[in-house]
Amino acid sequence: MKSALVIGYGQIGNEIASQLTAAGAHVAVATRSAPAAVPVVAAGSGSADSPYTDHARIDRIRADATDSEQLREAAAGSEVIFACVHAPYDSRVWAQVLPQMEKTIMDVAAELGMPVIFPESV
């Protein structure tokens, strides 16, 4: 894999993005709050002169996982989507938010012909 979109940058999204960049993949992270095009540097990709190398930069993109147009733009150039978004830990909120969000992600991925990976907790 050469490129990936990670949706969400919490504990799981951060770890996945860091591991992907360490493996040499170009990573874009989409969140609702991230300023567009502000790079984040992944930990663990150091050199003798600097703790980070240029390939360890993670592009930040502002996109809402419930907005298909924003997701389509965010996923441009990616080969796979890692859906690391979630709703607040309340079953009533989950029932209202997650089905539509996951449907939007899956529909965009289907349009673009790319797989989606949903890392989940138990």
C-alpha positions in Angstrom: 0.0 0.0 0.0 1.4 3.4 -1.0 -1.4 5.7 0.3 -4.2 5.7 2.8 -6.8 7.9 4.3 -7.3 7.6 8.0 -10.6 9.1 9.2 -10.3 10.1 12.8 -7.2 10.8 14.8 -7.9 9.5 18.2 -5.9 6.8 19.9 -6.5 4.2 17.2 -6.3 6.6 14.2 -3.1 8.1 15.5 -1.4 4.7 15.9 -2.5 3.4 12.5 -1.3 6.6 10.8 2.1 6.4 12.6 2.5 2.7 11.6 1.6 3.4 8.0 4.0 6.2 7.7 6.8 4.2 9.4 6.1 1.6 6.7 6.6 4.2 4.0 3.0 4.9 3.0 1.6 8.4 2.3 -1.1 9.1 4.9 -3.8 11.7 5.0 -5.8 12.1 8.2 -9.3 13.5 7.9 -11.0 15.0 11.0 -13.8 17.5 11.5 -11.6 19.8 13.5 -8.2 19.6 11.7 -7.2 22.7 9.7 -6.8 21.8 6.1 -3.3 20.8 4.9 -1.5 21.2 8.2 1.0 18.4 8.5 1.4 16.2 11.6 4.7 14.4 12.1 4.5 10.7 13.0 6.7 9.6 15.8 9.3 6.9 15.4 10.6 7.9 11.9 13.8 9.5 13.0 17.2 10.2 11.5 20.5 11.1 13.0 20.0 14.8 12.5 16.3 15.0 13.3 13.7 12.9 15.1 11.6 13.0 12.0 12.0 12.6 8.3 10.0 14.2 5.5 8.3 10.9 4.6 6.9 10.8 8.1 4.6 13.8 7.5 0.9 13.1 7.7 -1.4 15.4 5.7 -4.3 16.8 7.7 -7.6 17.3 6.0 -10.8 18.8 7.3 -13.7 16.5 6.5 -16.8 15.3 8.2 -17.4 11.5 7.9 -21.1 12.1 7.4 -20.5 14.3 4.3 -19.9 12.2 1.2 -18.5 15.2 -0.9 -15.9 16.0 1.8 -15.0 12.3 2.1 -14.7 11.9 -1.7 -12.3 14.8 -1.8 -10.3 13.6 1.2 -9.9 10.1 -0.3 -8.7 11.3 -3.6 -5.4 9.6 -4.3 -5.7 7.0 -1.5 -5.8 3.3 -2.0 -7.6 2.4 1.2 -9.7 4.0 3.9 -9.2 3.3 7.6 -12.4 4.3 9.3 -11.3 5.2 12.9 -14.2 7.5 13.7 -16.7 6.9 16.4 -19.5 8.6 18.3 -19.6 9.5 22.0 -19.9 6.4 24.2 -23.6 6.4 24.6 -25.7 3.7 23.0 -28.5 6.2 22.1 -26.0 8.4 20.2 -24.4 5.4 18.6 -27.8 4.4 17.2 -28.4 7.8 15.8 -24.9 8.6 14.4 -22.9 5.5 13.5 -25.2 3.8 10.9 -25.3 6.9 8.7 -21.7 7.7 9.2 -20.6 4.2 8.3 -23.0 4.1 5.3 -21.5 7.3 4.0 -18.0 6.0 4.3 -18.9 2.7 2.6 -20.8 4.4 -0.2 -17.8 6.7 -0.9 -15.4 3.8 -0.9 -17.6 1.8 -3.2 -17.8 4.8 -5.6 -14.0 5.1 -5.6 -13.4 1.3 -5.7 -11.4 1.1 -2.5 -11.5 -1.1 0.6 -12.5 0.2 4.0 -11.0 -1.1 7.2 -13.0 -0.6 10.4 -10.8 -1.1 13.4 -13.2 -1.7 16.3 -13.1 -2.1 20.0 -14.7 -5.0 21.9 
